[in-house]
Amino acid sequence: MKEQTKPCWHKQTLFAAVASLVFMFATNSLAVAQDPNFKAGDRVEANISNYSTSTDWRKATIVEVMMWQGKISGIYVKTDDGRQVTLGEKDVRPLDVRPLKEDGKKVEGNDQTKPARTAQDGECGVGTRVQGEFGAGAIGTIKEIGTEAPHVGWYLITFDWSPSGEWYYPKIVEIKIVGTNTRCGLGGVKTPEPGPCPMNQPSGKVTNTAKASAQLFKRVIYEWHAAKINPESISAPQQVGLTFLKFEMGAPYRNTLTSSRFGDKRLHDGAPVNVMIYPIKTTELQCNLHGASVTRSVSERAGDCFKSRSGEWVCPLRTTKFVSRD
């Protein structure tokens, strides 16, 4: 008797299922290749830490997404503070602009369409709860506002993981009041009114025979700033403007010697004996031209003007306070 052939429908079903899975995988792979998660111009957060045991997330903009065989091989980004680096996909994440609530959860809805504003004087004071680029969405408390170098305008912010606090500079790290889109500006510093930065130069000429005067000393101070000008440099200014918002001269005195059991001592250690010393206090608006942009700073300075050993007028001043900088 001839043996009956067994049906093979189960083999056909298995083959169809495998073919369907292969097609779905190929379709998904093609979709990823044609539509990557990121594209040039996207606003993201980038982890620029050089260490695998820590992270340093910064706001950035994607410059280029590099592909290889349908997959992202690298993402070239530029951070908001000017760093340019190529990262792997795991070190780039979409930027979530929604502010945090006090419990650490994101405010419902996307706050990106609402205009951000800079806090008014006193809003970011000691005790204010703030959020920012501190890592892992941390919320901290302002403990201190820096008034002395090197932390003028900085915020000392405490966290659960850092009770003693960490210093943050708001020009580099974005700091916002919790639950709002309000940025903290330079701590304790009033934001200057926007406007053109004048490229002024005090008039006059500095010579060894010039008589002491406020105008002469203004020119000496300007020439000290202008000595930094270097058109060939990428970091030095191409032009410097200096406006004296305040200029005070104290009573002059002669740099005489005083005797003591430790020997003779000059009233002013940095100046030659018997020259006249002219105490100076200034508030200066300095404008530095870098390419097509101008940086503006206001600082308070103090020191003395006198003739050096070579007979040249000098005014070595020290900065006592940074009023504003942008």
C-alpha distance (Angstrom), angle and dihedral (degrees) to the residues before:
residue distance angle dihedral
M1 . . .
K2 3.85 . .
E3 3.85 112.8 .
Q4 3.83 115.4 -119.4
T5 3.82 118.2 -118.4
K6 3.85 111.7 -117.8
P7 3.81 117.0 -126.1
C8 3.86 115.9 -102.7
W9 3.82 99.5 -160.8
H10 3.80 90.8 122.5
K11 3.83 90.5 58.4
Q12 3.80 90.9 50.7
T13 3.80 91.6 50.0
L14 3.80 92.1 50.2
F15 3.81 91.3 49.3
A16 3.81 91.4 50.5
A17 3.81 92.0 50.6
V18 3.81 93.0 50.6
A19 3.81 91.7 47.4
S20 3.80 90.3 50.8
L21 3.81 92.3 52.1
V22 3.80 91.8 48.8
F23 3.81 90.4 51.2
M24 3.81 92.4 49.1
F25 3.81 92.0 49.7
A26 3.80 92.1 48.8
T27 3.81 91.1 48.2
N28 3.81 92.9 50.1
S29 3.81 92.0 47.0
L30 3.78 90.5 51.2
A31 3.80 90.7 49.5
V32 3.79 91.3 53.0
A33 3.78 91.0 48.4
Q34 3.79 92.7 50.2
D35 3.81 97.2 38.9
P36 3.84 111.5 31.8
N37 3.80 120.4 -170.5
F38 3.80 91.3 -109.4
K39 3.78 134.8 38.9
A40 3.80 137.2 -176.5
G41 3.79 112.2 -74.0
D42 3.82 95.5 28.4
R43 3.80 116.6 137.4
V44 3.81 109.1 -127.6
E45 3.77 145.4 154.7
A46 3.80 114.5 -107.9
N47 3.79 127.4 -160.7
I48 3.80 104.2 -139.5
S49 3.80 96.3 172.0
N50 3.80 114.9 132.6
Y51 3.79 91.7 -151.2
S52 3.78 127.9 78.2
T53 3.81 91.1 -148.2
S54 3.81 95.4 59.2
T55 3.79 140.5 38.3
D56 3.79 133.8 -141.2
W57 3.79 109.1 -171.8
R58 3.82 115.8 -167.2
K59 3.77 131.8 177.8
A60 3.79 110.0 -106.2
T61 3.80 146.9 161.0
I62 3.80 123.1 -123.2
V63 3.81 111.5 -118.6
E64 3.81 97.8 179.3
V65 3.80 139.4 -3.6
M66 3.82 111.1 -146.9
M67 3.81 117.8 -151.2
W68 3.80 131.6 -163.3
Q69 3.80 123.4 -176.9
G70 3.79 92.0 -18.5
K71 3.81 95.8 -48.7
I72 3.80 134.1 97.9
S73 3.81 107.9 -100.5
G74 3.79 96.9 176.9
I75 3.79 143.7 -13.2
Y76 3.80 118.4 -138.7
V77 3.82 110.1 -152.1
K78 3.79 138.8 175.3
T79 3.81 115.4 -147.2
D80 3.78 122.1 -140.2
D81 3.81 89.5 -109.3
G82 3.82 91.1 57.2
R83 3.82 104.3 -97.7
Q84 3.81 117.2 140.5
V85 3.79 118.9 -158.7
T86 3.81 142.0 150.5
L87 3.81 114.1 -124.6
G88 3.77 139.4 -179.1
E89 3.80 119.4 -106.2
K90 3.82 91.6 -104.4
D91 3.81 90.1 62.0
V92 3.79 94.7 55.7
R93 3.79 125.3 70.7
P94 3.83 134.2 170.9
L95 3.79 114.7 -88.7
D96 3.79 112.2 -110.9
V97 3.79 104.7 -158.4
R98 3.78 96.2 -177.1
P99 3.82 111.7 116.5
L100 3.78 122.0 -120.8
K101 3.77 126.7 -110.3
E102 3.79 121.4 -135.5
D103 3.82 90.6 -93.2
G104 3.81 89.9 57.8
K105 3.81 95.1 -108.3
K106 3.80 121.6 127.3
V107 3.80 118.0 -101.5
E108 3.80 109.6 -106.3
G109 3.78 114.0 -99.6
N110 3.78 128.3 22.7
D111 3.81 113.8 -70.2
Q112 3.80 94.0 -167.1
T113 3.81 93.3 101.2
K114 3.82 91.9 55.6
P115 3.81 112.6 87.7
A116 3.78 114.9 -112.4
R117 3.77 117.2 -130.8
T118 3.79 136.2 -163.9
A119 3.78 116.4 -111.0
Q120 3.78 117.4 -105.1
D121 3.80 122.0 -122.0
G122 3.80 110.8 -62.8
E123 3.83 97.2 13.1
C124 3.81 92.8 103.1
G125 3.78 96.5 45.4
V126 3.79 131.6 142.5
G127 3.81 109.9 -59.5
T128 3.82 95.3 27.9
R129 3.80 114.1 138.8
V130 3.78 110.0 -128.8
Q131 3.79 141.2 -179.4
G132 3.76 131.0 -160.4
E133 3.78 147.6 118.8
F134 3.79 92.7 -28.0
G135 3.82 95.8 123.5
A136 3.80 130.6 -98.1
G137 3.82 91.3 29.5
A138 3.79 92.6 -73.2
I139 3.80 121.9 -177.3
G140 3.80 117.7 -148.1
T141 3.79 142.5 177.0
I142 3.80 125.9 -119.7
K143 3.81 105.9 -117.6
E144 3.79 100.7 171.6
I145 3.81 141.3 2.0
G146 3.80 114.6 -138.9
T147 3.80 117.1 -119.3
E148 3.80 100.3 163.3
A149 3.80 132.9 61.2
P150 2.96 131.2 -56.1
H151 3.83 92.2 22.4
V152 3.81 102.9 41.9
G153 3.81 106.9 150.9
W154 3.83 93.2 6.0
Y155 3.81 126.1 125.3
L156 3.81 124.5 -129.4
I157 3.82 102.5 -147.4
T158 3.79 125.1 -171.8
F159 3.82 125.7 -149.3
D160 3.79 136.9 -179.4
W161 3.80 87.1 -101.8
S162 3.81 93.2 45.2
P163 3.83 112.6 35.1
S164 3.80 92.1 170.4
G165 3.81 90.4 55.1
E166 3.80 140.4 -125.9
W167 3.82 127.5 -111.5
Y168 3.83 117.4 -119.3
Y169 3.81 128.6 -176.4
P170 3.83 111.0 -145.4
K171 3.81 92.8 -148.5
I172 3.83 88.3 65.1
V173 3.82 105.5 25.3
E174 3.80 118.5 44.6
I175 3.81 111.3 -125.6
K176 3.82 121.0 -172.4
I177 3.79 135.1 179.0
V178 3.82 108.5 -103.3
G179 3.81 114.3 -91.5
T180 3.81 94.0 9.9
N181 3.78 140.8 84.4
T182 3.81 90.9 -126.7
R183 3.81 115.4 125.8
C184 3.79 123.5 -148.2
G185 3.79 112.4 -126.4
L186 3.80 126.6 -157.5
G187 3.79 106.2 -36.2
G188 3.80 114.5 -104.5
V189 3.81 91.0 -4.9
K190 3.78 122.7 116.0
T191 3.79 111.7 -130.6
P192 3.83 108.1 -115.4
E193 3.77 118.5 -121.5
P194 3.81 109.7 -96.1
G195 3.77 116.1 -109.5
P196 3.80 144.1 113.4
C197 3.78 117.8 -46.4
P198 3.83 107.8 -130.0
M199 3.80 117.3 -132.0
N200 3.80 92.9 -146.0
Q201 3.80 125.3 167.7
P202 3.83 122.3 -164.1
S203 3.78 109.7 -117.9
G204 3.77 125.4 -119.7
K205 3.78 138.1 58.8
V206 3.79 129.4 -92.0
T207 3.80 114.5 -129.3
N208 3.79 132.9 159.3
T209 3.80 90.3 -116.3
A210 3.82 96.1 50.1
K211 3.80 114.7 118.4
A212 3.79 120.2 -117.6
S213 3.80 111.9 -90.9
A214 3.78 140.9 142.2
Q215 3.80 91.0 -106.8
L216 3.80 92.1 51.8
F217 3.79 92.6 50.3
K218 3.80 91.8 47.6
R219 3.80 88.7 55.6
V220 3.83 91.9 47.5
I221 3.81 90.4 52.3
Y222 3.81 92.0 47.1
E223 3.81 92.4 51.0
W224 3.81 89.4 52.5
H225 3.83 89.3 56.4
A226 3.82 92.4 41.8
A227 3.81 91.1 55.1
K228 3.83 86.3 78.3
I229 3.82 92.2 64.2
N230 3.81 112.8 116.8
P231 3.84 117.7 159.9
E232 3.83 90.5 -167.5
S233 3.82 94.4 56.5
I234 3.81 124.9 89.3
S235 3.81 92.5 -150.7
A236 3.82 104.7 35.0
P237 3.83 119.1 80.2
Q238 3.79 121.5 -100.7
Q239 3.80 91.0 -148.5
V240 3.81 136.5 11.3
G241 3.79 128.1 -152.9
L242 3.81 122.2 -167.8
T243 3.81 127.3 -169.4
F244 3.80 121.3 179.7
L245 3.80 107.7 -139.4
K246 3.80 87.9 179.6
F247 3.80 131.7 10.5
E248 3.82 121.8 -179.6
M249 3.79 128.5 178.2
G250 3.79 119.4 -161.1
A251 3.79 126.5 -152.3
P252 3.83 110.1 -65.3
Y253 3.80 120.9 -125.4
R254 3.78 137.9 -174.0
N255 3.79 117.5 -106.9
T256 3.79 97.1 -123.2
L257 3.79 130.0 169.2
T258 3.76 122.3 -105.9
S259 3.80 119.9 -157.6
S260 3.77 124.3 -135.3
R261 3.78 138.0 156.4
F262 3.81 86.5 -92.6
G263 3.81 92.2 57.0
D264 3.78 136.6 -96.1
K265 3.80 117.4 -33.8
R266 3.79 131.3 -168.5
L267 3.79 120.3 -129.3
H268 3.83 87.4 -129.5
D269 3.81 112.2 34.0
G270 3.80 93.6 -164.1
A271 3.80 97.8 54.7
P272 3.83 132.8 66.7
V273 3.79 120.0 -97.3
N274 3.83 117.9 -85.4
V275 3.84 96.7 9.6
M276 3.80 118.4 129.4
I277 3.80 115.6 -103.2
Y278 3.82 119.6 -149.1
P279 3.84 113.9 -163.9
I280 3.82 112.7 -143.0
K281 3.84 134.9 -166.7
T282 3.80 120.4 -177.1
T283 3.78 143.2 173.9
E284 3.80 107.1 -152.4
L285 3.79 132.9 -165.7
Q286 3.79 106.0 -156.3
C287 3.81 123.2 -168.6
N288 3.81 119.7 -168.5
L289 3.80 120.9 -168.0
H290 3.83 113.9 -144.2
G291 3.79 110.8 176.7
A292 3.80 106.3 -59.6
S293 3.81 96.1 -16.8
V294 3.79 132.9 76.3
T295 3.81 125.2 -148.9
R296 3.79 117.8 -150.9
S297 3.81 129.3 -157.1
V298 3.79 136.5 169.1
S299 3.79 119.5 -157.4
E300 3.79 139.9 167.5
R301 3.81 115.4 -130.7
A302 3.79 136.4 -179.1
G303 3.81 137.4 -173.4
D304 3.78 142.5 101.4
C305 3.78 139.5 -72.1
F306 3.80 121.7 -143.6
K307 3.79 143.9 136.0
S308 3.79 115.8 -80.4
R309 3.81 125.4 -136.7
S310 3.81 88.5 -88.9
G311 3.81 91.1 54.4
E312 3.83 95.7 -108.1
W313 3.78 122.9 135.1
V314 3.82 112.2 -112.9
C315 3.81 132.7 176.3
P316 3.83 110.1 -167.1
L317 3.81 102.4 -170.9
R318 3.81 128.2 177.1
T319 3.80 125.9 -147.3
T320 3.79 110.2 -112.6
K321 3.80 97.9 177.0
F322 3.81 139.8 7.4
V323 3.79 105.5 -139.2
S324 3.81 97.6 -177.7
R325 3.78 141.0 -21.0
D326 3.80 133.9 -172.7
